[in-house]
Amino acid sequence: MATTTAAQKRAQDKAAYDAFMAACPSRKLLDRISNKWVTLILAALGSAGSPLQGAGCVGEPRSMRYSELSRLLAGVSQKMLTQTLRSLERDGLITRTVTPTVPVTVTYELTDLGISLHHMMRGLKGWAETHMDDVLANRETYDSRVA
């Protein structure tokens, strides 16, 4: 009986990733990246222009300070923003840089892995913004039928 090396085992496990399977680790990743705050953080860090200036999610990725992200992401609590940034850093999607100034400056930036995900999330965010009127109309129709 042949034994497998750790590298061979990892390769087999990777080939076996299937999000439809309950035990697949990709489910946890899908759960994380489908979070609205993750989508919005990736959109903010992935675009040089401010959405408030009409640039949307186009442009080059840029670093942002915590306070910039907090202001841009209306409605996010300090706790949720901190937790989300930590989880994105843990997954290797963003980097956190601390500059020893007074007060300390902390910036966040997309990694190459984060940029690749940003490109996909940008499309999802754009789709939601483009089709929101259709979704609202469908909800209204559905609710009037059900009520």
C-alpha positions as CSV (number, residue, x, y, z in Angstrom):
1,M,0.0,0.0,0.0
2,A,1.5,3.3,-1.1
3,T,1.7,6.2,1.3
4,T,1.0,9.8,0.3
5,T,3.1,12.7,1.2
6,A,1.7,15.8,2.9
7,A,2.0,17.7,-0.4
8,Q,0.2,15.0,-2.3
9,K,-2.6,15.0,0.4
10,R,-3.0,18.8,0.1
11,A,-3.2,18.5,-3.7
12,Q,-5.8,15.8,-3.4
13,D,-7.8,17.9,-0.9
14,K,-7.6,20.9,-3.2
15,A,-8.8,18.9,-6.1
16,A,-11.7,17.7,-4.0
17,Y,-13.0,21.2,-3.0
18,D,-16.7,21.2,-3.7
19,A,-18.8,23.9,-2.0
20,F,-21.9,21.7,-2.4
21,M,-20.4,19.3,0.2
22,A,-21.1,20.3,3.8
23,A,-17.6,19.7,5.1
24,C,-15.9,21.7,2.3
25,P,-13.7,24.5,3.7
26,S,-14.7,26.7,0.7
27,R,-18.1,27.1,2.3
28,K,-16.6,29.2,5.1
29,L,-14.8,31.3,2.6
30,L,-18.0,31.8,0.6
31,D,-19.8,32.8,3.8
32,R,-17.1,35.4,4.6
33,I,-16.9,36.9,1.1
34,S,-20.6,37.1,0.7
35,N,-20.9,39.5,3.6
36,K,-22.0,43.0,2.6
37,W,-19.2,44.7,4.5
38,V,-16.6,42.6,2.8
39,T,-18.0,43.5,-0.6
40,L,-18.0,47.2,0.3
41,I,-14.5,47.2,1.8
42,L,-13.1,45.5,-1.3
43,A,-14.9,48.0,-3.5
44,A,-13.5,50.9,-1.5
45,L,-9.9,49.6,-1.4
46,G,-10.1,48.6,-5.0
47,S,-11.0,52.0,-6.5
48,A,-9.0,55.2,-6.5
49,G,-12.1,57.4,-6.9
50,S,-14.6,58.1,-4.2
51,P,-18.1,56.8,-4.8
52,L,-19.3,60.2,-3.5
53,Q,-17.5,61.8,-6.5
54,G,-19.3,59.5,-9.0
55,A,-16.3,57.3,-9.7
56,G,-17.9,54.1,-8.3
57,C,-15.6,51.1,-8.3
58,V,-13.3,52.1,-11.1
59,G,-9.7,53.1,-10.9
60,E,-6.6,51.7,-9.3
61,P,-6.5,50.0,-5.9
62,R,-5.3,52.3,-3.1
63,S,-4.6,52.2,0.6
64,M,-7.0,53.7,3.0
65,R,-6.9,54.6,6.6
66,Y,-9.4,53.1,9.1
67,S,-11.1,56.4,9.5
68,E,-11.6,56.8,5.8
69,L,-13.2,53.4,5.5
70,S,-15.4,54.1,8.5
71,R,-16.6,57.4,6.9
72,L,-17.1,55.8,3.5
73,L,-19.1,52.8,4.7
74,A,-22.1,54.5,6.1
75,G,-23.8,52.4,8.9
76,V,-20.9,50.1,9.7
77,S,-20.1,49.9,13.4
78,Q,-16.6,50.2,14.7
79,K,-16.7,46.6,16.0
80,M,-18.0,45.2,12.7
81,L,-15.4,47.2,10.6
82,T,-12.6,46.0,12.9
83,Q,-13.8,42.4,12.8
84,T,-14.2,42.4,9.0
85,L,-10.8,44.0,8.4
86,R,-9.1,41.4,10.7
87,S,-10.8,38.5,8.9
88,L,-9.8,39.9,5.5
89,E,-6.2,40.3,6.7
90,R,-6.2,36.7,8.1
91,D,-7.4,35.4,4.7
92,G,-4.7,37.3,3.0
93,L,-7.0,39.6,1.1
94,I,-5.7,42.8,2.6
95,T,-2.6,44.0,4.4
96,R,-2.5,46.2,7.4
97,T,0.4,48.7,7.7
98,V,1.1,50.5,11.0
99,T,3.2,53.7,10.7
100,P,4.7,54.9,14.0
101,T,3.5,58.5,13.9
102,V,1.7,60.5,16.6
103,P,-1.0,59.3,16.6
104,V,-0.2,56.0,15.0
105,T,-1.3,55.7,11.3
106,V,-2.9,52.4,10.2
107,T,-3.7,51.8,6.5
108,Y,-5.3,48.9,4.7
109,E,-4.6,47.8,1.2
110,L,-5.6,45.0,-1.1
111,T,-3.2,42.2,-1.7
112,D,-2.9,40.5,-5.2
113,L,-5.4,37.9,-3.9
114,G,-7.7,40.7,-2.7
115,I,-7.5,42.5,-6.1
116,S,-8.5,39.3,-7.9
117,L,-11.6,39.0,-5.6
118,H,-12.3,42.8,-6.0
119,H,-12.7,42.4,-9.7
120,M,-15.5,39.8,-9.2
121,M,-17.1,41.8,-6.3
122,R,-17.1,45.0,-8.4
123,G,-19.4,43.3,-10.9
124,L,-21.7,42.1,-8.1
125,K,-21.9,45.5,-6.6
126,G,-22.6,47.1,-10.0
127,W,-25.3,44.5,-10.7
128,A,-27.0,45.3,-7.4
129,E,-27.0,49.0,-8.1
130,T,-28.2,48.6,-11.7
131,H,-31.0,46.2,-10.9
132,M,-32.3,47.6,-7.6
133,D,-35.3,49.2,-9.2
134,D,-36.3,45.8,-10.8
135,V,-35.9,44.0,-7.5
136,L,-37.9,46.6,-5.6
137,A,-40.7,46.3,-8.1
138,N,-40.7,42.5,-7.9
139,R,-40.8,42.7,-4.1
140,E,-43.8,45.0,-4.3
141,T,-45.6,42.7,-6.7
142,Y,-44.8,39.7,-4.6
143,D,-45.9,41.3,-1.4
144,S,-49.2,42.5,-2.9
145,R,-50.0,39.0,-4.0
146,V,-49.0,37.4,-0.7
147,A,-50.7,39.9,1.6
